[in-house]
């Protein structure tokens, strides 16, 4: 299959500050505000036609690099540097390439330059992750296709022979795999219970923002009627058990499944097993324990890819997340006892598609061993607009039943963005968003998100530029 080739003529970055309505604590950081970066690319095709593509992502500190000696501003600048490195690479020559060829050709060199700039691999891949999404958006608009159709027909040109990290897939029929991916009309939102989140009125001292959105977990469960929840862990046994004991009465009767996010907070396997066994043996938590679907990276990345976690995984499936820095990390993690990997837009769309292919191949090879490999959809405080649309389109096409969503809770939709831009998103995605109290917000009804509008032309954008007011940004580079 011959994928369209093109030349990327320009790549621009724009930033907006996002103010959180509630503090969000995960791992070692408490987030109250954070920049969101928007990427705009101009792509020229062989016909001479130039098409704009775009993408957006939060620049969350202390997730890509958890070095406590670095400030949040240091982390933001690391991500900007990653974007610049990828831009310099993608614009370094004018040879026509397919979307995949841009990524695969520069993959190793971008990581090498990142290392020279003291960026870990997870951070180095942030830049390509955003630019690749914007490029695919332009490609979809040029072809007049939705994201689903473009992937199904492999217009991106994905193949598994050009990178050594994909050697396990060299005999895998990637075109057949992509061709059978089918998105769903809706997806369940898995709500994040952060470490600072109020559980109910009685259990915490609540400072309420000036809006009508829910604050406590009890209010959230009543308003959105989620059927899936993700609970953050602190790594402190007594406080985690106490907090789970507050959460259980509120969600246990309504949830179909919960996931636990260790956020790298446990120092070794034994400390996590101590917590795990206490959870299992606490009578008030018995029912909630049975509903655990998987546990997300409990061990710090410094040891996660050295420690065999088979003893933990014997009880509940384990998923690799922050340590998933390279294209072959998931494969290496399966040798240590992990059976799952997260799909996260900030780690790259190609990584998600490749890991989906790996999951299918691993399940075929291990069909007689009783081992089930899986992929999950995780969030990075994804915001209403381009970012959440593209991530939802991706996880839907991967066939996932639920995806972590938390940006709609910690941020009041498009508050602070001009009315004209807000209206353009509602116009293009009337079932995904609604305007409430003058603010465009993501709609979650009975725990579910309607994805029907994401099948329009583009990578879930509907129109070139997605409806973003590109002249309104206070900061661009």
N, C-alpha and C positions, 0 to 999 in steps of 0.2 A: 504494500500500500504506500503510495507516494504522498507524503504529507506536504502541505504548502511550505515553501521556503520564503524567507523575507529578511530584511535588514532592519534592525532597531536603530532608528535615527536619533531619538532623544529619550532620556529618562529623567524625570523630575520628582522631587520629594517635597511634600507639604506637611506641615504639622498644625494640629489644634490641641489645646489643653483640654483634657476631660476632667471635670470635677465630680467626684463620687458623692452621692447623697448619704452614703453610710461608709464607714471605714471597713476595709476588707483585709483581714489578716490571713495570710497563708505562709506556712514555713517561717522564715525569719523576718518577713517584712509586713508592715501594715500600710496599706495603700489608701491615700485620701485624694490624690490627684495624679494624673499621668498623661503624657502626650500621646496622641494617636497620629501615626504617620499615614499619609495617603501617597500612593505612587501613580504617576501618569506616564505612559509611554506612547511614543509615536512610532508606528511600525509601517514600513514601506514594502509593499508586495511587488512581484515581478511586473504587474500591469502598470505600476507607477502610483497606484492608489495608496494613500497614507491613512491609517486608521488609528484612533486613540483607544487605549486600553487602560484600565485602572484597577487598583486594589487598595486595601486599608488594613491596618493592624495596630493594636495597642503596643506601646514600648514598655512593657511591664518590667520593673526592676527586680533583681534578686530571684529571677527564675532561670534565665539563661546563664548567669554567673552569680553564684551565691557567696562569693568572697566578701566577708563582712568588713574588710578593709576598704572596700569600694563604696562610695556614696551612691544614692539613687542617680544623681547627675552623672557620675562616672558610668553607671550602667546605661543610661540614655545615650551617652556619647559612644559607648561601645557599639550599640545598635546602629547609630548613625554611621559609624566607621564601617560596619558590615555592609550597609547599604551602598556606601561610596565605593568600597572595594568591588562589589558585584557590578555596580554601574560601570566602573572603569574597565572591567573585564568584558562585559557585554558590548561595550562601545569601542573596543580596542581595534577592531577591523571592520570592514564593510562586506565581508563574505556572506552571501545568503545562507541561512540555516533554517531548519525546522525549529519549533518551540523546544522539543526535547534536545536537539543538538546544541542549542544555546546552553542549556543546563549541563548536559553531559560533557561538552567540550571544555567548559571552564570549571567543572566541579572540583577537581584536584588542585588546580592553581589557586582558586579562591580560598580553599582551606589552608594551603601553604602560606599565602600572603597574610591570612588571618593569624596564623601562628606567629609570623614575624611581627605582627602588631599585638601580640599577647591576647588574642581572642581564642576562646575554646571553640570546638567544632560546632557546638549548638548555636553559639552566637554567630559564627561565620556563615552558617546556613540561613540565618534570618534574612539577609539581603536578597539572595536568590529566591527565597520562598515568596517574598512579596513581588519582586519583579516578574517572576515566572507567572504568577496569577494575573498580573496586568497584561502580560504578553498573550496569555491564553484568552483573555477577554477580548483583546484586539483581534486575535485569530478567529474567534467565534463570530464577531461582528462582520469580518471580511467574508467569511463563508456563509453568513446568514443562518447560523446554527445556534441552537441552545448548547449549553455546556454538556448536557447528557448526550446529545447527538454527536458533538465533536469528539467526545471520549469514545463513544461506541464505535465510531468509524476511524478512530485513532488519527485524527487530524493533527494531533500534537507530534506524532512520529515516534512514540515511545517504543523502544526495543531494549533487549537485555544482553546485548553482546558487546557494547562499547565501553563498559566499565567493569573492572575486575571485581568490584564489590557485589556485582549481580551474577557472578559465575554460577551460583546455585540455580539460577533461572534460565540458563543458556538454552535448555531444551524445552522450556515452558512456552506454550502458544499464547503469547501476550495479546495478539489480535483477537483470538477467540475469546479470551477472558474478558477483555474490555468490551467486546461486542455483546456479551450477555449481561452486563451490569444494568440493573434496572432501578430507577429511583422510585420512591414512594410518594404518594400525595401529601403525606403528613408525617411528622416524627414527634415522639414524646420528648419533652424537655425534662432533663434530670437536674433537679435543683441543688445547688451547692450550699451546704451549711458551713459557713466560715467560722473561724475560731473566735471571732468577736461578735458573732451574730446573736441577737437576743432570741431566746427560746419562747418565752411567754412573758406576760406582764409581771408576774410574780417573781420570776427568777432573775431579773436583771433591772438595772437602772437605765431606762431608755431615754435617749435624746432623739426626739422625732424631727425629721426634716420637714420643711414646709411643702408637703405634697400629699396626695391621697393614696400613695402606694403603701403596701404593707411593710411592716418593719419586723415583727416577731415571726418566728417559724410557724407559730399557730395561725397567724393572720395569712401568711404565705400559703399554707396548706388549704386554707378556706377559700382564698381568692383564686388561685391558679389550679387547684385540685391535681397537683402532680402525683404521678404514680411511681416515679423514680427519684431517688435522692442520692447525693454524694456528700459524705461527711468527712470533713478535714480532721486530721489527728495532730496532736501537738508533740507526741513522743513521751509525754509524762503520764505514767500509768494511772495514777489516782485521779488526775484531772480529766483524762480521756474517759475513764469508766464513769465518773460522775456526770460528765456532759452527755454521754450516750444514754445514761439513765434518765436524763431530762428530756432528751429527744425522742426516745422510744415511745412513750405514751401518745405523743402527738402524731407520729407518722406510721407507726407499726400497723394500725388497722386499715390504712389506705394504700400503703406502698406495695408495689409488686416486687420491688427489688431495691437494694441499696449497694453503693460502692463505698469503700473506705480509701481515703487518700492519705498515705503516709507522708507525702511531701518531703521525703528524705530525712525525716526527723528521728529515726531510730539508729543508734550507733552500731548495732550488730544484730545478728539473727536472734540471739538469745533474749535481748531486751524486747524485740518485737514478739517473740513467742510467749514471753511472760505476759505481755499485754493481751495477746490473742487468747491465751488460755483463761485469763481472768474474765475477758469478755464472754467467752464460751460458758464459763461456769457461774456467771452471775444470773440468778433465776429471772430477774426482771428483764433481762436482755435475751433470753432464750429464743423468743420468736424473731426478734430483729436479727440475731446472729444467723438464723436459718435463711434469711432473705439476702445475705451477702452474695452478690454476683461475682465480684472480684475485688482484689486489693491492689491499689496503685502504689508503685515504688515506695516501700517503707524504708529502704536502706539508702544512705547517702551515696551520691554518685562516686565518691572516692573509693567505695568498697563494693558498690552494687554489681559491677561487672567482674569482680573477682570471687565473690562469695557464692557458694552453691546454696540455693534457697529451696531445694527439693523438700526439705522437712516442713517448711511453711506451706509450700504449694500442695503438699499432700492433703491439706485441710481445705484450702480455698485457692482458686486460680490467682496467679500473680501477674501483674501487668508492668511493663517497663515504660517509663515516661521521660523524666528528665535525662536519663542516661542514653536515650535514643538519639545520639548525636550524629551518627554516620549511616550510610545507606545499608550497611550490613550488621548494624547493632542488634536488631531484632533477631536475626539468625543466630548470632553469638549468644544472646540472652536465653534462647531456647535450650542451649546446652547446659545452662545453670539452673534450669527449673522453671523459668518464666514461660508462660504460654500465651500471653497477650501483649499487645503493643497499642499505644494510643495514636489516633489520627488527630493531629493538631495543625491547623493551617500555618502557624508560625514555623513549623518544622519542614514545610514544603509539601506541595500537592503531589509531586512525583514520588516522594517517600511514602505518602499515604496509599497511592495506587500500587506501588511496588510491594508494600507490606501486605496489601490486600491479596495480591497475587501469591505472595509467599504463604499467607495463611491458608489459601486454598490448596496449594501444593503440599504444605506440611500436613494438613488434614487428610489428604489423599494417601500420603506415604505412611501415616500413622493410624490408618483406619482400623487396624486390628489390635492396636495397643491400648485403646480406651482413652487416648489423650485427645483433647479438643483444643485447638488453637483459635484465637479470636482477636478481633480488633475493636477498639472502643472509640467513641467520639468525645474528646475533652476540650475544655474551653481555656482561653487566656483573657478573661474579662472582655469577650468579644462584643463590640458595640453595634447598636442599631445602624443600619446603612450597609455600605459595600462589604464591610468585614463579615458581618453576621450572615449576609446573603450568600456569599461565596462559600463560607464554611458549611452552611446548611445544605447547599447544593452538593458539596463534596460528600458529606457523611450520608446524605440520602442516597446518592448513587452507589456508595459502598454497601448499601443494604442494611444499615444499622437501624435498630428499632428505637433507640433513644440516644440523646446527646446531652452532655453537660451544658447548661446555659446559666450564666450568672450575671452577664453585663446588664440585662434589663432590670435586675434587682439592685445592684450597687450604683447604677447611674440612671437618672431620670430621662431615659430616651434621648431625644435630640435637643434637650433643653440647651438654650444658648446659641443654637444654629438658626440662621435666618428663616423666616416663615416660607419664603419662596422655595428654598432647598428642601425643607421638610415636606412641603406640599408635593414636590416632584417625586419623592419616594413613595408617598401614599398613592399618588396617581399611577405609578408604575407597578406598585405592589399592594393593591387594595385589601387583599386577604391576609397579608403578613403584618401590616401596620394599621394603627388607628390613631386619631388625634384625640387626646384626652387632656383637659385643662390646658389647652393650647400647646401641647407637646406631642410629637410623634413618638409612639411607643410600639415595641414588639408585642404582638398579640398571642397570648397563651390561653387557650380555652380547653377546659377539662384536661389540663396537663399536656395538650398537644399543640403543635405549630403547623399551620397550613402552608404548604410549600408550592402550591399550584403556580404562583406567579414566577417562580424561579426557572420555569421551562421556556421563558422568553429568550429572544436572541441575546447572545453575549454570555459571559460567565456570570450568570445571575444578575446582570445589570440592566437588561431590557433596552437601554439606549447607550450610545457612546458617551462616556463621561459619567454614566450612572445617575445623572441628575445632580451631581455635586456642583456647588458654586465654586469653581476653581479660582475665582478672583477674590474670594473672601478670606483666604488664609493669611494670618499675620506672619507666618514663618515658612519660607521655602528655600530650597537649596538644590 
